[in-house]
Amino acid sequence: MKFERHHRILKELSISGVVKVSNLAKSLKVTKETIRSDLNELAGQGYLTRCHGGAFITLDSLDNVAKNEIAYVLEKYESAQKIKKVSLP
């Protein structure tokens, strides 16, 4: 859950460059406090910069977002391959 929220937050940031706590809370169906916590954690990891009411992406953090996106895709691919192996007769 948390990993997927972080991924969706970073994806939105990579598209628009800025996110608002209230919008994220509505779209992800979680509390504003949860989003604030997620944004603070992502800021601590260097993925974004916090601002009042949301966050924005900086040029320095774009590289981190790209690496995170690649890791997410690889993890999903590996999971799909494991499921495929288990389901084959």
Secondary structure, 3 states (H helix, E strand, C coil): CHHHHHHHHHHHHHHHCEEEHHHHHHHHCCCHHHHHHHHHHHHHCCCCEEECCEEECCHHHHHHHHHHHHHHHHHHHHHHHHHHHHHCC
